[in-house]
Amino acid sequence: MYQLLKPLLFQMAPERAHHITVSGLAATLAVPGISHAFRSVYDFEDKALERTVFGLPFPNPVGLAAGFDKDGKYYKDMASLGFGFLELGTVTPLPQPGNPRPRLFRLPQDRALINRMGFNNEGVEALVQRLLKQGRPGKTVLGGNIGKNKATPNEDAVSDYVKCFERLFPLVDYFVVNVSSPNTPNLRALQDKEPLTALLATLQDLNVKLSRPSVSMIGAPLGVPGELWAEKPILLKIAPDLTEGQLDDILGIVQDTGIAGIIATNTTIARKPLITDSDEVAAIGNGGLSGAPVRARSTEVIRYLYENSGKTLDIIGVGGIDDPVSAQEKLAAGARLIQVYSGLVYAGPGLVRDIKESLLQKS
């Protein structure tokens, strides 16, 4: 069905097409009888797909990357596509509109997107209230991707991450610290060793302070009493544009702070190699490039971190996954889990099912 609608959707502005697609999914699943038929096509699980990573039980290793559902409006609908985990956000303490439109662009020849969304979201309190109202998406793992407001100077950034962490702590299963988006001015400076170590160490201390002896949150109601709160795995999402020296620093920071793992990678500011005409790309302007062109570099980063950690680092691989081959490539490089986003735009919702089926055939 998606492939039939895709030409029409691609005639629309990308951001509008996104909202129509997810709203259409929600409307479809609300029709009595349709939800069961839909899930029978897309949402299947198998014991062979299960894995435990960061101490959390994942029904399968295929997740939805942050940015797709920033405000938690569609996470229960997206779970029906068969994702093993869903990452909400990036969310900031205060609501913010993001950058002016247009801010999302397709490069169909490259199966890629360029975005400069700028952490547009309704703020952490709106996400908290929505999670409390809607509840958990079954056994699907929930992640919270947190960032800072554009108006917050870097020297005060820690307080923004702390606010988001505290509010979401009883409601998500893991956290992702986003300091690698290219669309918030000076944000990537927080990837430098000193400020990043301070930020992660602060969150780890807060993690211990907020936690209680516990069983897993997965499958429990949202907003459970404090005695059921456990320490939450904290992950760091990094850019694909880091040098080997900077990646070595990241490995040192992981060891020093004791965070659970890395998400590799975010979008890139690079513009090569691209098939799309260079003048057309230049006219789009600034933004992070995602999709097939970042596939090779993100895999290189995963492999470097995995090999140089002594094959012990837990990594979520993301970047250019748009078919089973690219998914297995990330896993072979050392990723324990994978995420998709841009690949859904080009391959459609059947991508998750196709990847899971290929993993079963290989197992």
C-alpha positions in Angstrom: 0.0 0.0 0.0 2.8 2.4 0.9 4.6 1.9 -2.4 1.3 2.8 -4.2 0.9 6.0 -2.1 4.6 6.9 -2.2 4.5 8.9 -5.5 1.7 11.0 -4.1 3.5 11.6 -0.8 6.7 12.6 -2.6 4.7 15.3 -4.3 4.1 16.9 -0.9 6.5 18.8 1.3 8.4 16.2 3.3 7.2 17.4 6.7 3.6 17.5 5.6 3.9 14.0 4.1 5.3 12.7 7.4 2.4 14.0 9.4 -0.2 12.6 6.9 1.5 9.2 6.9 1.6 8.8 10.7 -1.9 10.3 11.1 -3.1 7.9 8.5 -1.6 5.0 10.3 -3.2 6.0 13.6 -6.6 6.4 11.8 -6.3 3.0 10.2 -5.5 1.2 13.4 -8.5 2.9 15.1 -10.9 1.1 12.7 -12.4 -2.0 14.4 -11.0 -5.2 13.0 -8.3 -3.4 11.0 -5.8 -3.3 13.8 -5.6 -7.1 14.2 -5.3 -7.6 10.4 -2.6 -5.0 10.2 -0.6 -6.5 13.1 -0.8 -9.9 11.5 1.0 -8.6 8.5 3.6 -6.4 10.1 4.0 -7.3 13.8 5.4 -10.7 14.4 7.9 -11.9 17.0 10.1 -15.0 17.5 12.2 -16.1 20.4 15.2 -16.2 18.1 15.0 -12.4 17.7 15.0 -11.7 21.4 18.1 -10.3 23.0 19.2 -8.6 26.3 21.2 -5.4 25.9 22.0 -2.8 28.6 20.3 -5.2 30.9 17.0 -4.7 29.1 15.0 -7.5 27.3 14.3 -6.5 23.7 11.7 -8.5 21.8 13.8 -7.9 18.6 16.8 -5.7 17.7 15.1 -3.3 15.3 14.2 0.1 16.7 12.7 3.4 15.6 15.3 6.2 15.8 14.7 9.5 17.6 13.2 12.3 15.6 10.4 10.4 14.1 8.1 10.7 17.1 9.5 13.6 19.1 6.5 14.2 21.3 5.2 10.7 21.8 2.1 11.2 19.7 2.3 8.0 17.7 4.5 5.6 19.6 1.7 3.0 20.3 0.8 3.1 16.6 4.4 2.7 15.5 4.8 -0.3 17.8 2.3 -2.1 15.6 4.9 -2.1 12.8 6.9 -4.7 14.9 9.6 -2.5 16.4 11.5 -4.0 19.3 12.1 -0.5 20.7 11.0 3.1 20.1 13.1 6.1 20.9 11.1 9.3 21.6 12.4 12.9 21.3 14.7 14.7 21.1 12.8 16.5 23.8 13.9 19.7 25.6 12.8 21.2 28.9 10.8 24.0 27.3 8.7 23.9 24.1 10.4 25.3 21.0 9.3 25.7 17.4 12.6 24.6 15.9 14.0 26.2 12.8 11.9 28.0 10.1 10.4 25.9 7.3 11.2 24.4 4.9 13.6 22.4 7.1 13.3 18.9 5.7 14.3 17.9 2.2 14.4 14.7 0.2 17.2 13.6 -2.1 15.5 10.7 -3.9 18.4 9.8 -6.1 20.5 9.2 -3.0 17.7 7.7 -0.9 18.6 10.4 1.6 17.2 13.3 3.7 18.6 16.6 4.8 17.0 18.1 7.9 17.6 21.2 10.0 14.6 20.7 12.3 16.3 22.2 15.3 14.8 20.1 18.2 11.2 21.2 17.5 9.1 19.8 20.2 6.3 20.5 22.7 8.6 20.3 25.7 9.3 17.5 28.2 6.1 18.2 30.3 3.9 17.5 27.3 5.7 14.3 26.6 5.4 13.2 30.3 1.6 13.8 30.3 1.1 12.0 27.1 3.1 8.9 28.3 1.1 8.9 31.6 -2.2 9.0 29.7 -1.4 6.5 26.9 0.6 4.0 28.8 3.2 1.4 27.6 3.3 -0.1 24.1 3.2 -3.7 25.3 6.7 -5.2 25.6 8.2 -2.7 23.3 11.2 -0.9 25.0 10.9 2.9 25.3 13.8 5.3 25.1 14.0 9.0 25.9 16.3 11.1 23.8 17.1 14.4 25.6 18.6 17.7 24.6 19.0 21.3 25.5 16.9 24.3 24.4 18.4 26.5 21.7 18.4 29.5 24.0 20.3 27.7 26.8 24.0 28.6 26.6 26.4 25.6 26.7 27.7 26.6 30.1 24.2 26.0 31.4 23.4 22.9 29.3 23.7 20.4 32.1 20.7 21.8 33.8 18.5 21.2 30.7 19.6 17.6 30.5 19.0 17.1 34.2 15.4 18.5 33.9 14.5 16.2 31.1 16.2 13.2 32.9 14.3 13.8 36.1 10.9 14.2 34.5 11.2 11.1 32.2 13.0 8.9 34.7 10.0 6.8 35.8 8.5 6.6 32.3 11.2 5.4 29.9 13.5 2.3 29.9 16.7 4.0 28.7 18.1 7.5 28.0 20.0 8.9 25.1 22.1 12.1 25.5 22.0 14.0 22.3 24.9 16.4 21.8 25.5 15.5 18.2 22.7 17.2 16.2 24.2 19.7 13.8 21.0 21.8 13.9 21.3 23.5 17.3 24.0 26.2 17.4 27.2 25.1 19.2 25.6 21.9 20.5 28.3 19.7 19.0 30.9 21.5 21.1 29.5 19.5 24.0 31.1 16.4 22.5 34.5 17.7 23.6 36.0 15.6 26.3 35.7 17.9 29.3 32.1 19.2 29.0 30.9 15.7 27.9 32.5 14.0 30.8 31.0 16.5 33.2 27.5 16.1 31.7 27.5 12.3 31.7 29.0 12.1 35.2 26.2 14.4 36.5 23.5 12.3 34.9 25.1 9.1 36.2 25.1 10.5 39.7 21.5 11.5 39.3 20.7 8.1 38.0 21.9 6.5 41.2 20.1 9.0 43.3 16.7 8.5 41.6 16.9 4.7 41.4 15.5 2.1 43.8 16.2 -1.7 43.9 13.9 -3.0 41.2 12.9 -5.4 38.6 12.7 -4.3 34.9 10.2 -1.6 34.1 9.3 -3.3 30.8 5.7 -4.5 31.0 4.9 -2.5 34.1 2.5 0.5 34.2 4.0 3.9 33.5 4.6 6.1 36.5 5.0 3.3 38.9 5.8 4.1 42.5 9.4 4.9 43.4 10.2 1.5 44.8 10.0 0.1 41.3 12.4 2.5 39.7 15.7 1.1 38.7 18.9 2.8 37.3 18.3 3.5 33.6 20.9 2.8 30.9 22.4 6.0 29.6 23.6 6.1 26.1 25.5 8.7 24.1 24.6 9.5 20.5 27.6 10.7 18.5 28.2 12.3 15.1 29.7 10.4 12.2 32.0 13.3 11.6 34.3 12.6 14.6 38.0 11.8 14.0 39.7 8.7 15.3 41.2 10.7 18.0 37.8 12.0 19.1 36.4 8.4 19.0 39.3 7.4 21.3 38.2 10.1 23.6 34.6 8.8 23.5 35.8 5.4 24.4 37.7 6.9 27.4 34.6 8.8 28.5 32.5 5.7 28.3 34.9 3.9 30.6 35.3 6.9 33.0 31.6 7.6 33.4 30.3 4.1 33.2 27.5 4.9 30.7 25.8 1.9 29.1 26.7 2.4 25.5 26.8 4.4 22.3 24.4 5.2 19.4 26.4 5.5 16.2 25.6 7.6 14.4 23.6 10.9 14.1 23.3 12.8 10.8 26.4 14.1 9.0 27.3 17.6 7.9 29.4 16.1 5.0 27.9 16.3 1.5 29.9 13.6 -0.3 29.4 11.2 -2.0 26.1 12.3 -3.5 24.4 11.7 -6.8 22.1 14.7 -6.5 23.3 17.7 -8.4 25.7 19.8 -6.3 23.9 23.0 -7.0 20.6 21.5 -5.8 22.3 20.4 -2.6 23.9 23.8 -2.1 20.5 25.5 -2.5 19.1 23.4 0.3 21.7 24.8 2.7 22.7 23.6 6.1 21.4 20.5 7.9 22.2 17.0 8.8 22.3 14.4 6.0 20.8 11.0 6.7 20.0 7.9 4.7 22.1 5.8 2.3 25.0 8.3 1.9 25.9 8.0 5.6 25.7 4.2 5.6 29.4 3.4 5.1 30.7 6.0 7.5 28.3 5.0 10.3 29.4 1.4 9.9 33.1 2.5 10.0 32.4 4.3 13.3 30.6 1.2 14.8 33.4 -1.1 13.7 36.1 1.3 15.1 34.4 1.7 18.5 33.6 -2.0 18.8 37.1 -3.2 17.9 38.9 -0.6 20.0 36.8 -1.4 23.0 38.0 -5.0 23.0 34.6 -6.0 21.5 32.9 -5.1 24.7 31.0 -1.9 24.0 27.3 -2.1 23.5 26.3 -0.1 20.4 23.1 0.8 18.6 23.8 1.2 14.9 21.9 3.7 12.8 22.6 5.4 9.5 21.6 4.3 6.0 19.7 1.2 7.0 17.1 0.7 4.2 17.1 -3.0 3.6 18.1 -6.3 5.3 21.6 -6.2 3.8 22.4 -2.8 5.3 20.9 -3.9 8.6 23.0 -7.0 8.8 26.1 -5.0 7.9 25.7 -2.9 11.0 25.2 -6.0 13.2 28.3 -7.6 11.7 30.3 -4.5 12.4 29.5 -4.8 16.1 26.1 -3.2 16.8 23.9 -5.2 19.2 20.8 -3.3 18.1 19.8 -1.2 15.1 17.5 1.8 14.4 15.8 3.1 11.2 14.3 6.4 10.2 15.1 7.7 6.7 14.9 4.1 5.4 11.2 4.0 6.3 10.6 7.0 4.0 12.0 5.1 1.0 11.3 1.5 1.8 8.1 1.9 3.7 6.7 0.2 6.8 7.5 -3.3 5.6 11.2 -2.6 6.2 11.0 -3.7 9.8 9.3 -7.0 8.9 11.8 -7.6 6.1 14.8 -7.1 8.4 13.4 -9.4 11.1 12.6 -12.1 8.5 16.2 -11.9 7.1 17.6 -12.2 10.6 15.5 -15.3 11.3 16.7 -16.8 8.0 20.3 -16.2 9.0 19.9 -17.5 12.6 
